[in-house]
């Protein structure tokens, strides 16, 4: 089971904001440049946690206990993981 991480949550919010700004730009209520930059930020924040999950998922799903052992971290942690107290399990 993969856990939601802070960067993944931030990605979701930036996508929602970018969609809203894109709608406002399409309606003419906002400059297109602002909406374009919001979309670029959302795109970057979509790729980064996606690549992190892709890197960890195969080993986590196989139950490999050595994931992250070289760095001294738990198997469910990654570069972008939040503190264990703030994690939520995706089901």
C-alpha positions in Angstrom: 0.0 0.0 0.0 1.4 3.4 -0.9 0.9 6.3 1.4 0.1 9.9 0.4 3.0 12.2 0.8 3.2 15.9 1.2 4.4 16.6 -2.3 1.6 14.5 -3.7 -0.9 16.6 -1.7 0.7 19.8 -2.9 0.5 18.5 -6.5 -3.3 17.9 -6.1 -3.9 21.4 -4.9 -1.7 23.0 -7.6 -3.7 21.1 -10.2 -7.0 22.3 -8.8 -5.7 25.9 -8.7 -4.3 25.7 -12.2 -7.6 24.3 -13.5 -9.5 27.2 -11.9 -7.1 29.8 -13.2 -7.3 28.2 -16.7 -11.1 28.5 -16.5 -10.8 32.2 -15.5 -8.4 32.8 -18.3 -10.7 31.2 -20.8 -13.5 33.4 -19.6 -11.3 36.4 -20.1 -11.3 37.3 -16.4 -7.5 36.6 -16.0 -4.4 37.1 -18.0 -3.4 34.0 -20.0 0.2 34.2 -18.7 -0.8 33.6 -15.1 -2.8 30.5 -16.1 0.1 29.2 -18.2 2.6 29.5 -15.3 0.1 27.8 -13.0 -0.2 25.0 -15.5 3.6 24.7 -15.7 4.0 24.5 -12.0 1.2 21.9 -11.8 2.9 19.9 -14.5 6.3 19.9 -12.7 4.6 18.9 -9.4 2.8 16.1 -11.2 5.9 14.6 -12.6 8.1 14.8 -9.5 6.0 12.7 -7.1 4.9 10.4 -9.9 8.6 9.6 -10.6 9.1 9.1 -6.8 6.2 6.6 -6.7 7.4 4.9 -9.8 10.9 4.5 -8.2 9.6 3.0 -5.0 6.4 1.2 -5.9 7.9 -2.0 -7.4 10.1 -2.6 -4.4 7.3 -1.7 -1.9 4.8 -3.9 -3.6 7.2 -6.9 -3.5 7.7 -6.2 0.2 11.5 -5.7 -0.2 12.7 -4.9 3.4 16.0 -3.4 2.0 14.3 -0.4 0.4 16.1 2.6 1.8 18.2 0.5 4.1 21.4 2.0 2.7 20.2 5.4 3.7 18.9 4.3 7.1 15.3 5.0 6.4 12.2 2.9 6.7 11.0 1.0 3.6 7.9 3.2 3.2 9.9 6.5 3.3 11.1 8.3 0.2 12.8 11.5 -0.7 9.5 13.4 -0.5 7.9 11.6 2.5 6.3 13.5 5.3 6.6 12.8 9.0 4.8 9.5 9.9 2.3 11.4 12.1 1.0 13.3 9.1 0.7 10.4 6.6 -2.5 9.1 5.4 -2.9 5.7 3.8 -4.5 5.5 0.4 -7.0 2.7 0.0 
